[in-house]
Structure formats: structure tokens, C-alpha cells
Amino acid sequence: DLFGSALTATERAEFDKATADLAKRNVSAQAQTISAGLEALGPSDASVAVVMRGTQNTPGQPPSIAALALRVTLSKQDDHWLVQDVAPLNAR
């Protein structure tokens, strides 16, 4: 999966528990990138600001739509950029 290798064991357990709960309640979510821009670039690290539109669907309720501003931190390993962290943009 997308974030599996970037999560600690504790984070992975929390992610799996939350995912199972959402699946049990038939909640689905989609997200689309609205905009992205490079914040910082070094030889082995980078930071990208991403704005996304997220939609969550819960049976029997109207869709919940939100704008998400995220900071994606990457590191370069063997000529490949790997996601190290995804956090709200206002968190530093």
C-alpha cells in the first residue's frame, strides 16, 4: 500500500484499526489533487505542498466534502523519491 513502508508499527496498527472501522461502516473516500508546489528541494530531501479536495461517503448521509492542505516530505533513495511523511500544511 501507499504508506505502509513509511509508518511505524504503532502508526500502522492505528491505520489498520481505523481502516477496518471505516470498511465495517461502508464508508468510502476519494481525493483529487487541486494544486501542488515544491516548497524545498535538496540533493536527497524535498518538501511539497499539496491542496486536495476530499469527499467522504457514509451510507444514509450526504457526502462530506473538505479541502485538505498537506505537506508531503520525500527522501531520495537509489534515484527514487519516497514519501516519508504526510502532515497538515500548518503543522511544522
N, C-alpha and C positions, 0 to 999 in steps of 0.2 A: 504494500500500500504506500501511498504518497509520503506519510510522515513517520512510518514505522521505524526507520533507522535513525531518525532524529530525536526520538523520545527516550527518556529514561524509563526504567522498568516501572516505577511508580506512575509516571505520566501515562505510559502505555496501558496500565491497569485501569486508570481513571477513564481514559479514552474508550477502552473496550466496554467498560461498565456503562458509560453514557450512550455509546452507540447501541448497545443491546437494549437499553431502556427506550430509546427513540424507535428502534425497529419493532419492539413489542407493542408500542402505541401507534404503529404505522405512520410515523412522522417522516416526511421526506424533506430534503432541502436541495436547493440549487443555488449556484452563484455564477455571476458573469463579471468579468473584468470590465470596468468602465475606463480606467486610466492607470498607467504605471509610469514611474520615472525613477531614474537612477539617482540615489542620494549620495553614495560614496563608492569609489572603486579603487582597490589596491591590487597588488600582484596576486594575492591569494584570498582576499576577502572583498565582499561587496554588500551593499545595502540598497534595497529597492522599496520605494513607497508604492503601494497598490490600493486603489479605490475599487471596491466591488459592490454590486447590488446583489443582496441575498434574499431569497424567498424561501420561507418555511411553510409547508403544508401539513396541517393536522386535520384528520377526519372530523367533519362536523363543525369546523371553524373556518372563517375567512383566511386567506393566505396572509402571512405576516411578512412584510417587506421592509428591509433595512439597508442603509448604506454602510459599508464596512471600510474603514481606513486602516490598512495594515502595513507593518514594516516587515519585510522579508529579508533575513540575514542569510548570506550564502558564503560558502568557502570553496576554494578551488582545489580539487584533488585529481591528479592524473589527467589534466586537461578537461575535466568535467566540473561544472558548478553544481554543488549540492546544497539543498536547503538545510540550514542549521537551526533556524528559529522563525516562527511567525508570531507576531505580537501586535496588539493595538498600536496604531501610529503614535498616539500620545504617550505611550509608556517607553521610557528610556532606561 
